[in-house]
Amino acid sequence: MRILVQKFGGTSVANPERRAQVAAKVSEAVSQGYSPVVVVSAIGRSGDPYATDTFIKMVSSIYSEVPKREMDLLMSCGEIISGTVMVSTLQSLGLEAVLFTGGQAGIITNNSFGDAKIIRIEPQKILEQLEEGKVVVVTGFQGITEDGQITTLGRGGSDTTASAIGVALNAEAIDIYTDVEGIMTADPRIVEDAKILDVVTYNDICHLAHQGAKVIHPRAVEIAMQKNIPLRVKCTFTDAPGTLVTNMQPNVAEGSDAISDRIITGIAHTPNVTQIKVCINNEENKTQAVKKIFKGMALADISVDFISVQPENVLYTVRDELANKAVNILKNMGFELEALSSCAKVALVGGGIADVPGVMANMVEALAESSVEVLQSADSHTTIWVLVRKDQMVSAVQSLHKKFQLGK
């Protein structure tokens, strides 16, 4: 049995016309000899009647601290509605289809409501239905605990569902359908000549996703990578080939003597972050002070990023909406600090960055030519990050894309 997992996002199932296009993709897979498992997100986006954010706003307007367990029950409804509508659409075309919730599909999670992690998948029920020739539709974004509690998998959870099911079923491929034609070198809303990447490695796309690229969730990439199952990012509304995510290095075909010299794969950005600078110069035990700072953030469930520990200061970033909470915690601990809000992180990503002279120099030169002030920087073997002011983010991304000739 040739199993193909197809995941369709909220915009892909937003109205009857688009759902018909989804059904056509599923029907095409069947005609090609595949047994499709279709993972669906909730219908539409914020403001649409059955979108996840619409449900959240509906109850949050009544009481802002709705328990996470009850919120998960509510948020799981969007995918159930979407899945039922999709089954009806497929059946109207003569395709036998059956709907499973995450729990019915055998997705077992821990009990971290709102951001649950998948423990295992028991795919027997899916396999039974596939053996009977049915298209199996699975609600994305959700699972069930050992004791039967409904959970959700956090933002991007439908991508995670698709990858986890693909791995559990040893699928031939996992197709992630969106409203764009593939993974691009930068956000096309910012960079006009952003280019679609034909092939990208798991490692590069994972780093791009972690740094702010929104096309696919990094957890989904990490799961697919476990069994080296190809991920394909495609557009629901066109026949474009999209982007293949695999272990294979781009531009190197089997038997070819061509060598890829692409240093940078793409540029990602994350807006709306606050830089916090904590003074530890006056602390008697600086090591304990650093430990106290980050333990305080962890206990308050505040995720920190872009960490730089210096002899006199500790710098890191938090999301803008958590900045006041973080600042108050630090002040209550007796620390002196400065907070700079409305910043953005811009990242160059590429496996070719490692040990290549001049990349940082070119990056700094490009930003200087565009009068972009670098507030903080860091690097790894595959990524170079800079922190800039949010109002300079677009200039930063555009200048770097041009400097490294990613549009060619």
C-alpha positions as CSV (number, residue, x, y, z in Angstrom):
1,M,0.0,0.0,0.0
2,R,1.4,3.4,-1.1
3,I,0.4,5.9,1.6
4,L,0.5,9.6,1.0
5,V,-0.2,12.1,3.8
6,Q,-1.7,15.4,2.5
7,K,-2.2,18.3,4.9
8,F,-4.4,21.3,4.1
9,G,-4.3,24.5,6.0
10,G,-7.1,26.8,7.0
11,T,-7.0,28.9,3.9
12,S,-7.2,25.8,1.7
13,V,-10.5,24.7,3.2
14,A,-11.9,28.2,3.7
15,N,-14.9,28.0,1.3
16,P,-16.6,25.5,-1.1
17,E,-14.5,26.5,-4.1
18,R,-11.3,25.9,-2.3
19,R,-12.5,22.7,-0.7
20,A,-13.3,21.5,-4.3
21,Q,-9.6,22.2,-5.2
22,V,-8.5,20.2,-2.1
23,A,-10.8,17.3,-3.2
24,A,-9.3,17.4,-6.6
25,K,-5.8,17.0,-5.1
26,V,-7.0,14.0,-3.1
27,S,-8.8,12.5,-6.1
28,E,-5.6,12.9,-8.2
29,A,-3.6,11.1,-5.5
30,V,-6.1,8.2,-5.6
31,S,-5.9,8.0,-9.4
32,Q,-2.1,7.7,-9.1
33,G,-2.4,4.6,-6.8
34,Y,-1.9,6.3,-3.5
35,S,-3.9,5.7,-0.3
36,P,-4.3,9.2,1.0
37,V,-4.5,10.3,4.6
38,V,-5.8,13.9,4.6
39,V,-5.0,16.1,7.6
40,V,-7.1,19.3,7.9
41,S,-6.8,22.5,9.9
42,A,-9.8,24.6,11.1
43,I,-11.6,26.6,8.4
44,G,-10.2,30.0,7.6
45,R,-8.4,32.4,9.8
46,S,-9.2,34.8,12.6
47,G,-12.6,36.4,12.1
48,D,-14.0,33.5,10.1
49,P,-16.8,31.8,12.1
50,Y,-15.1,28.4,12.7
51,A,-11.4,29.5,12.9
52,T,-9.4,28.7,16.0
53,D,-8.7,32.3,16.9
54,T,-12.4,33.1,16.6
55,F,-13.2,30.5,19.2
56,I,-10.5,31.8,21.5
57,K,-11.7,35.4,21.3
58,M,-15.3,34.3,21.9
59,V,-14.5,32.9,25.4
60,S,-11.6,35.2,26.2
61,S,-14.0,38.2,25.9
62,I,-16.0,36.6,28.8
63,Y,-13.1,35.6,31.0
64,S,-9.4,36.0,30.2
65,E,-8.1,33.1,32.2
66,V,-10.1,30.1,30.8
67,P,-8.5,26.9,32.0
68,K,-6.2,25.3,29.4
69,R,-8.1,22.0,29.6
70,E,-11.4,23.6,28.7
71,M,-9.7,25.8,26.0
72,D,-8.4,22.7,24.3
73,L,-11.9,21.2,24.2
74,L,-13.1,24.3,22.5
75,M,-10.2,24.7,20.1
76,S,-10.5,21.1,18.9
77,C,-13.9,21.9,17.5
78,G,-12.6,23.8,14.6
79,E,-10.8,20.9,13.0
80,I,-13.8,18.5,13.7
81,I,-16.1,20.9,11.8
82,S,-13.5,21.2,9.0
83,G,-13.0,17.4,8.8
84,T,-16.7,16.7,8.6
85,V,-17.2,19.2,5.8
86,M,-14.2,17.7,4.0
87,V,-15.6,14.2,4.2
88,S,-18.9,15.4,2.8
89,T,-17.0,17.1,-0.1
90,L,-15.0,14.0,-0.9
91,Q,-18.1,11.8,-0.8
92,S,-19.9,14.1,-3.1
93,L,-17.2,13.3,-5.7
94,G,-17.7,9.5,-5.2
95,L,-14.7,9.0,-2.9
96,E,-15.4,6.9,0.2
97,A,-14.1,8.8,3.2
98,V,-14.1,8.5,7.0
99,L,-13.2,11.1,9.7
100,F,-11.1,10.5,12.7
101,T,-10.4,13.0,15.5
102,G,-6.8,13.0,16.7
103,G,-7.6,10.7,19.5
104,Q,-9.5,8.3,17.2
105,A,-6.5,8.3,14.9
106,G,-4.4,7.0,17.7
107,I,-2.4,10.2,18.5
108,I,-1.4,9.8,22.2
109,T,0.0,12.9,23.9
110,N,1.2,14.1,27.3
111,N,-1.2,16.3,29.3
112,S,0.4,19.7,28.6
113,F,-2.8,21.3,27.5
114,G,-2.4,23.9,24.8
115,D,1.0,22.7,23.7
116,A,1.0,18.9,24.1
117,K,3.7,16.7,22.8
118,I,3.0,13.4,20.9
119,I,4.2,10.4,22.9
120,R,3.2,7.8,20.3
121,I,0.8,7.0,17.5
122,E,-1.3,3.8,17.3
123,P,-2.2,3.8,13.6
124,Q,-4.2,0.5,13.4
125,K,-7.6,2.2,12.9
126,I,-6.2,4.3,10.1
127,L,-4.6,1.3,8.4
128,E,-7.9,-0.7,8.6
129,Q,-9.8,2.0,6.8
130,L,-7.1,2.4,4.2
131,E,-7.2,-1.3,3.5
132,E,-10.9,-1.0,2.8
133,G,-10.1,1.6,0.1
134,K,-11.3,4.7,2.1
135,V,-9.7,8.1,2.2
136,V,-9.0,8.8,5.9
137,V,-9.5,12.4,7.0
138,V,-7.8,13.3,10.3
139,T,-8.3,16.4,12.4
140,G,-5.0,18.2,12.8
141,F,-3.7,20.0,15.8
142,Q,-5.1,17.6,18.4
143,G,-4.6,14.3,20.3
144,I,-5.7,12.5,23.4
145,T,-4.0,11.7,26.7
146,E,-3.6,8.2,28.2
147,D,-6.7,8.9,30.3
148,G,-8.9,10.2,27.5
149,Q,-8.4,14.0,27.8
150,I,-8.5,16.0,24.5
151,T,-5.3,18.0,24.0
152,T,-4.0,20.4,21.3
153,L,-0.5,20.5,19.9
154,G,0.2,24.3,19.8
155,R,0.6,26.6,16.9
156,G,1.5,24.7,13.7
157,G,0.0,21.6,15.2
158,S,-1.6,20.4,12.0
159,D,1.8,20.2,10.4
160,T,3.0,18.2,13.4
161,T,0.0,15.9,13.0
162,A,0.7,15.2,9.4
163,S,4.4,14.5,9.9
164,A,3.8,12.2,12.9
165,I,1.2,10.2,11.0
166,G,3.5,10.0,8.0
167,V,6.2,8.6,10.2
168,A,3.9,6.2,11.9
169,L,2.5,4.9,8.6
170,N,5.9,4.9,6.8
171,A,4.3,7.1,4.1
172,E,6.0,7.6,0.8
173,A,5.8,11.4,1.3
174,I,4.1,14.1,3.3
175,D,2.6,16.9,1.3
176,I,2.0,20.2,3.2
177,Y,-0.4,22.3,1.1
178,T,-0.6,26.1,1.8
179,D,-1.6,29.2,-0.1
180,V,2.0,29.8,-1.4
181,E,3.9,27.9,-4.1
182,G,6.7,26.7,-1.8
183,I,9.4,27.8,0.6
184,M,11.0,31.0,-0.5
185,T,14.3,32.8,0.1
186,A,12.5,35.5,2.0
187,D,9.0,36.7,2.7
188,P,7.6,37.7,-0.7
189,R,5.5,40.4,1.0
190,I,8.8,42.1,1.9
191,V,11.1,41.1,-0.9
192,E,9.7,41.4,-4.4
193,D,12.3,39.1,-6.0
194,A,12.1,36.3,-3.4
195,K,12.7,33.0,-5.1
196,I,11.0,29.6,-4.6
197,L,13.5,27.0,-3.4
198,D,13.2,23.8,-5.4
199,V,15.0,21.7,-2.9
200,V,16.1,22.4,0.7
201,T,17.5,20.2,3.4
202,Y,15.7,19.3,6.6
203,N,18.3,21.2,8.6
204,D,18.0,24.4,6.6
205,I,14.2,24.6,6.6
206,C,14.2,23.7,10.3
207,H,16.4,26.6,11.1
208,L,14.4,28.9,8.8
209,A,11.2,27.9,10.5
210,H,12.7,28.4,14.0
211,Q,13.8,31.9,13.0
212,G,10.4,33.0,11.8
213,A,9.6,31.5,8.4
214,K,5.9,30.6,8.6
215,V,5.4,28.1,5.8
216,I,6.0,24.9,7.9
217,H,6.4,24.3,11.6
218,P,9.9,23.2,12.7
219,R,8.5,20.4,14.9
220,A,7.0,18.8,11.8
221,V,10.3,18.9,10.0
222,E,12.1,17.3,12.9
223,I,9.6,14.5,13.0
224,A,9.8,13.7,9.3
225,M,13.5,13.8,9.5
226,Q,13.5,10.8,11.9
227,K,12.6,8.4,9.0
228,N,13.9,10.6,6.2
229,I,10.4,10.9,4.7
230,P,10.3,13.5,2.0
231,L,8.3,16.6,2.8
232,R,6.8,18.6,-0.1
233,V,5.5,22.1,0.4
234,K,3.0,22.9,-2.3
235,C,0.2,25.3,-3.2
236,T,-3.4,24.0,-3.1
237,F,-4.5,26.3,-5.9
238,T,-1.8,25.6,-8.5
239,D,0.1,22.7,-10.0
240,A,3.5,24.2,-9.2
241,P,5.9,21.5,-8.0
242,G,6.6,23.4,-4.8
243,T,9.6,22.7,-2.5
244,L,11.1,19.3,-1.7
245,V,12.5,19.0,1.8
246,T,14.9,16.1,2.1
247,N,18.4,15.1,3.3
248,M,19.7,15.6,-0.3
249,Q,21.8,18.7,-0.8
250,P,20.2,21.2,-3.3
251,N,21.5,21.2,-6.9
252,V,23.4,18.0,-6.6
253,A,21.7,15.2,-8.6
254,E,22.8,11.6,-8.5
255,G,25.7,11.0,-10.9
256,S,26.2,14.7,-11.4
257,D,29.6,16.5,-11.0
258,A,27.9,19.8,-10.2
259,I,28.8,21.4,-6.9
260,S,26.4,23.7,-5.1
261,D,28.0,26.9,-3.9
262,R,24.9,28.4,-2.3
263,I,26.1,29.8,1.0
264,I,22.8,31.2,2.2
265,T,19.5,29.3,1.8
266,G,17.2,32.1,2.9
267,I,16.4,34.9,5.3
268,A,13.9,34.7,8.1
269,H,12.6,37.4,10.5
270,T,10.8,37.6,13.8
271,P,9.2,41.0,14.7
272,N,7.7,42.2,18.0
273,V,10.4,41.3,20.4
274,T,11.9,43.2,23.3
275,Q,15.6,43.3,24.2
276,I,16.2,43.1,28.0
277,K,19.6,44.2,29.3
278,V,20.2,43.2,33.0
279,C,23.1,44.7,34.9
280,I,25.1,42.1,36.9
281,N,28.2,44.3,37.4
282,N,27.4,44.9,41.0
283,E,26.5,41.3,41.9
284,E,28.9,39.5,44.2
285,N,28.3,36.2,42.6
286,K,27.7,36.7,38.9
287,T,27.1,33.1,38.1
288,Q,24.4,32.9,40.7
289,A,22.9,36.1,39.3
290,V,22.7,34.7,35.8
291,K,21.1,31.5,37.2
292,K,18.6,33.6,39.2
293,I,17.6,35.6,36.1
294,F,16.8,32.7,33.8
295,K,15.2,30.6,36.6
296,G,12.9,33.6,37.2
297,M,11.9,33.6,33.5
298,A,11.4,29.9,33.4
299,L,9.2,29.8,36.5
300,A,7.0,32.6,34.9
301,D,6.8,30.5,31.7
302,I,8.5,33.2,29.7
303,S,10.5,31.9,26.8
304,V,13.8,33.7,26.2
305,D,15.9,34.0,23.1
306,F,19.0,35.6,21.7
307,I,20.9,35.1,25.0
308,S,24.3,36.9,25.5
309,V,26.0,36.7,28.9
310,Q,28.7,39.3,29.3
311,P,30.9,40.2,32.2
312,E,28.8,43.2,33.1
313,N,25.4,42.5,31.5
314,V,23.0,39.7,30.5
315,L,21.1,40.4,27.3
316,Y,18.2,38.4,25.9
317,T,14.9,38.9,24.1
318,V,11.3,38.1,24.9
319,R,8.1,38.6,23.0
320,D,6.8,42.1,23.3
321,E,3.6,41.0,25.0
322,L,5.6,39.3,27.8
323,A,8.1,42.2,28.3
324,N,6.2,44.0,31.1
325,K,5.9,40.7,33.0
326,A,9.6,39.9,32.6
327,V,10.6,43.4,33.6
328,N,8.5,43.3,36.8
329,I,9.9,40.0,37.8
330,L,13.5,41.3,37.4
331,K,12.8,44.5,39.3
332,N,11.2,42.5,42.2
333,M,14.4,40.5,42.3
334,G,16.4,43.7,42.7
335,F,18.1,43.8,39.3
336,E,18.8,47.0,37.4
337,L,17.8,46.7,33.8
338,E,16.9,48.4,30.5
339,A,14.2,47.2,28.1
340,L,14.0,48.1,24.4
341,S,10.7,47.1,22.8
342,S,9.6,46.9,19.2
343,C,12.7,45.1,17.9
344,A,13.0,42.3,15.3
345,K,15.3,39.4,14.8
346,V,16.7,38.9,11.3
347,A,18.5,35.6,10.5
348,L,20.7,34.4,7.6
349,V,20.3,30.6,7.3
350,G,22.4,28.2,5.3
351,G,24.5,25.1,5.7
352,G,27.2,26.9,3.7
353,I,27.8,29.5,6.4
354,A,30.1,27.3,8.5
355,D,33.7,28.2,8.1
356,V,33.1,30.5,5.1
357,P,35.1,33.7,5.5
358,G,33.4,37.0,4.8
359,V,29.7,36.2,5.5
360,M,29.5,38.3,8.6
361,A,31.5,41.1,7.0
362,N,29.1,41.2,4.0
363,M,26.1,41.1,6.4
364,V,27.4,44.0,8.4
365,E,28.3,45.9,5.2
366,A,24.8,45.4,3.7
367,L,23.1,46.6,6.9
368,A,25.4,49.6,7.2
369,E,24.7,50.6,3.6
370,S,21.0,50.6,4.5
371,S,21.6,52.5,7.7
372,V,20.3,49.6,9.8
373,E,21.6,49.7,13.4
374,V,22.7,46.3,14.7
375,L,21.6,46.0,18.4
376,Q,22.9,42.5,19.0
377,S,24.4,39.6,17.0
378,A,25.1,35.9,17.4
379,D,26.0,33.0,15.1
380,S,26.1,29.3,14.8
381,H,27.3,26.8,12.2
382,T,24.1,27.4,10.1
383,T,22.7,30.7,11.2
384,I,23.7,34.3,11.8
385,W,21.3,36.5,13.8
386,V,21.1,40.2,14.2
387,L,18.7,42.2,16.4
388,V,17.4,45.4,14.8
389,R,14.7,47.9,15.5
390,K,11.3,46.8,14.1
391,D,11.0,49.9,11.9
392,Q,14.3,48.9,10.2
393,M,13.4,45.2,9.8
394,V,12.1,45.4,6.2
395,S,15.2,47.4,5.1
396,A,17.4,44.8,6.8
397,V,15.8,41.8,5.1
398,Q,15.7,43.5,1.7
399,S,19.4,44.6,1.8
400,L,20.6,41.2,2.9
401,H,18.6,39.4,0.2
402,K,20.2,41.7,-2.4
403,K,23.7,41.5,-0.9
404,F,23.7,37.7,-1.1
405,Q,22.0,37.6,-4.5
406,L,19.2,35.3,-3.4
407,G,16.9,36.4,-6.1
408,K,19.1,35.0,-8.9
